[in-house]
Amino acid sequence: MSQPVEKGTFEKPDEVREGSNWRLELVKLAGGAEIGRLTLQPGWRWTTDVKPVAGTDLCEAPHQQYHIAGRIHVQMEDGTEMDAGPGDVISLPSRHDAWVVGDEQVVVVDWQGASVWGAPR
């Protein structure tokens, strides 16, 4: 049996997780796919805003993301760093910190890692 044709929308997500500086809207599709839209406000930083919820020192979720708006800076546990902005597609392994750069909110679509991002442990 093949996978059914299906459509979801961020306008009516299946799950929403929120913190003071962030919002995750999660759309769940058949076959286990979970795609998230993250909105991160200026001043957001993973170790400040999500670490208390996740209960880990660094983000343990690997990510594959498409950046729609704003700029983010990522620092891996080994010290590797990069910036990402509108139009960029990035792949991040686990064990990183990240923060919003500047005064524009960041919006990304994440198709790997969103299902566990910001979830309490």
N, C-alpha and C positions, 0 to 999 in steps of 0.2 A: 504494500500500500504506500502510495506517495504522500508527501506532506501536503496538506490542504493550502489553497490560496487564502491568504489572511492579510488583514490590515489592522494596524493599531495607530494611535495618535497621541501625541504629547498633550493635546488639548483635554484628553480624558485618560490620564495614565492609570495603570493598574495599581501602582503604589507610589506614594510620595514620602520622602524623608526630608526633614528640614532641621537646620540649626540657625543660629543667629545671623550668620553671614553666608549661608548656602542653602540650596534647594536641589534635590534630586527627584526627577520624574522618571519613573520606570515603566516601560511598556514590555509586556511579556507575550511572546508568540509561541505557537505550537512548536514542539521539538526542543523546547528548553531555551530558546534565544531570549535574552533580556537586554534591551537597549535602553540606555539612560541619557537624559539631558541634564547636565549639571549647569547650574547658574551660581556663580561665585562672585560675591560682592567685593569692592575695593577693601583692602585690609584683611581679606581672608587668607589664612595659612593653614595647611593641613595639621601641623603639629599643635596649633592653638585651637582650631575650631572642630576638627574631626577626631583627633587623638583621644580626647576624653570619652567619645562615644565608642570608637573602635577598640580602645584598650590596648593598643600596640604602640611602640615607640615611633615607627615609621609606617607608611601605607604599605600594607601587605598585598594589595590587589595589583595584578598586572593590568595594564590598560592599553587599549587601542582606541584612539580618539580622533575626531575631526573637530577642529577649532573654528567656531563661527564668529565670535567676537571677543575682544579684549586680549590681554597678554598675560601669560603665566610663565613663571620660572620654576624649573624642576631641578632638584639636587638629589642625586643618588647617594646611597650609603657610602660608596667608594669615592665620593667627591666629584664625580662627573656631573656637569651642569649643562642645561640648555634652556632656551626660551622658545615659546611657541605662541603663535598668533593666528589671526584670521586666515583661513585657507590651508593651514598646516595640518598634516596627518601625522600623528606620532604613535610610537609603540614604546611603552615603558615596562620594564620588568618590576617586580615587587621591590620593596625596601627603598622608598623615596619619600622626600618631603616636597611640597610645592606651595607656591604663593602667588597671589595676584600682583602684577606689576602695574603701577599707575592707578588712575582714578576711574577706569572704565570697567564695568562688570565683565566677567568672563563667561562665555557660553560655549559648551562643548557637547558633542554627541559621542557617547562612549559605548562601544559594542563588545568590549571585554573588560570585566572588572566592575561594571556598574551594579551588578546584582549583589555584591558584597560591600560596596562603597557606602560608608556611613551607617552600616548596620551594627547595632550593639552586639558585642561578643558575649 
